[in-house]
Amino acid sequence: MAALTGIDPAVSRGLAGRFDVSEFRRELDRRNGKVRGRYDASVSGSDPYPDSSSHHFDDPSGEPLIAPLTSAAVDLTKRKLDWKPDGPYELLSRAVERSWDFGRGLNPPQSISQLREMLASDPKLKLLVGHGLFDLATPYFGTKILLDQLPAYASPERVKLLVYPGGHMFYLRDASRRAFRAEAEALMK
C-alpha cells in the first residue's frame, strides 16, 4: 500500500495497509501537513493539528462549498420559486441525517437488490452510473464490485459505469459534466 500511495511505509505497515477514509485522507500528504477532501481527494487543505495522533479536521473539499451552495439554494427558493420555508435552510442537516429511517433494521442501506429485480423484469431498462474518481464518500470501486457481480442479463450494453475526473460532485468540472451529459443523451436515444 505504501508503494502505491506514497504513504509512510511504517504507518502503512502498522495498519496492515488498511486505512479507513479519515486515516487515508490525513496520511496521504501528512509529510506536507496537508489533509485531503472526503468529497474530492484531489483537493487538499492544511491540517490544523499536524502533530496530533488523532485527526481533527474539516473537509477541505466540502466545507468551503457550504456557504455558497446555501446562499444559492436560499436565493433559488426565495426569488425564483417564491417559497419561504418555515425554518432556516441547512445544506447538510446532521439532525436529518441522524434521524433517517432506512426501514431495514440493522442492515446497511443498499439498492442493489432492487436494481437486480428491475433489470430482470424489464429487459429494455438501461442504467448509467457516474462517479468521481477522487470521491472518498462514495468510492467508485465499491460500485464497480457490485455491478460486476450482477447476472449476465445486466450486460455492459445495459449497465454502464463511468468514472470522471472530480469528486463527489464530478459534474462541477466542465469537462466531466459535458462528458456525462453526452453519455446520458446517447443512452436515451
N, C-alpha and C positions, 0 to 999 in steps of 0.2 A: 504494500500500500504506500509506503514511504517513497519508493521509486516512482510510482505512478503519479503521486500528488505533490511531491516535494516537501511533505510534512516531515518534521524532525523524526528520524528513524527510532530514537529512543521512545518518543511519545507513541508512535505507531506500534512499536513492539509491546509497550506497556498496555495498550488497549487491544492487542492481538489484531490490529488492523481494522477494528470495528469501531467506527466513530458514530456517535449519534449526531444529529444535524447540528446542534449547538456546538459540540466539540469540533466538528469539521469546520464550521464557519469561523471559529476562533483560531484553530491550529493551522489552517491553510496558509495564512500570511502573518503568523504571530511574530516572526523574527523582525518584521517591519512595524509591529504594533498596530496592525490592521485586523478588522473583522469583516466578514463577508455577509451579504444580504441573504435572508431566507427566501424572499420572493424573487431575487435576482442575484445570484452568486457572482456575477461579473461586476457588481457594484461593491465597493469597499468603503469603510469608514474607520476612523480612529477608535481603538479600544480604550474606553475611559479608565479601565483598571488593568493595564497590561501585566502588572506584577501579581495579580490575584490568582489564586489557584482555582477559583470558580469564575464562571462567566456572568458578567452583569453588563449587558449592552443591548441597545435597541437595534432594530433592523435598519441599516443604512439604505436599503432599497425600498423600505416601506414607510418608515416614519416621516421622511421629507415629503411624501405624497399626501399625507393625511389632510393637511390644511388646504392645499389647492383643490384636491378632489372634493372635500367637504364644501368648500366655497362654491365650486362648480355645481354640485348637487343641490345646494340650497338655492342658488341662482336659478337653476332649471325649474325646481318645484315652485318657487315663488313667482318668478317673472314669466316664464313661458307656459307653465302648466296651471298657473294661478291656484296653486294648492298650498294651503298653510297648515302644516301638521300641528297637532296639539302640544308636542314637546320639542325639545332640541333634537337636531339631526346628529346622529353618530355614525360615522363611516364604518367603523368596526366596533360594534357594541359587544363588550365582553359579557354583559348580562344576558343578551340574546344568545350568544354562543354557548354559555353555560346551561341555559335552560332548554336548549333544543332537544326535542324528543325524537329520536330516530325510529322508535317503535320496534326495536329489535332486542330489547333486554340488554344482555352483556355482549352480544355480538357486535363487532365493529360495523359501521355503516358501509354499505357496498351496493353496487348496482350491476355487477357482472351477471348475477343470476337472472335479473330481468332482461338484460341485454341478450343473453343466450336464448331466452324464451321468445323474445321479439324477433330475433334473426331466424329462429327455427320456424316460427309461424308465418313470417312474411318474407318469401324468397326475393322480393323486389327491394327490400329495405337495404339501404347503404348507410354506412357510418364513416364519418370523418372525425378523427380525434387530433387536435392540435395541442402541442406542448411547447414550452420554452426550454431550451437547452440548459439554462442556468437556474431553473426553478428548483429550489430545495424544499418548497412547501408541498408540491405535488410532483415529485420527480418522474420524468417521462419513462424511465426504465421500469418502474413498477407497473405502469400501464402496458408497456411492451410485453412484459412477462405474462400478464393476464390475457392480453389479446392473442399472444402466441399459443395459449392453451385452449382457445376456442375450437370447437369441432370443425371438420372440413367444410361444412356449409358456410362458414364465415371466412370465405376465401379472400385473398388480398384485393380482388376486384370489388368486394362488398365492404370490407373493413380495412380502413387505411389510417395508419398512424404517421403524423407529420411532426417533425421537431424543427423548430425555428430558433435562430439566434434571439436571445432575450430571456426574460424571466417569466414569472407567473402571468404577467400581462404582456406577453411577447408582442402583441399587436400594437403596443406603444411605439415600437420601432417600425418606421415606414415600410422598409423592405419586407419585413416579416408580415405585416398586415396586408400588404398588396399580394404577396405570395399566397397567404392563407385565403384571401378573398378569391383569388383566381382558382384555387383548388375547390373551394365551396361552389363557385359558379359552374365549374366543369362537372362537379358531382350532380348538380341539379339539372343538367342538360340531358 
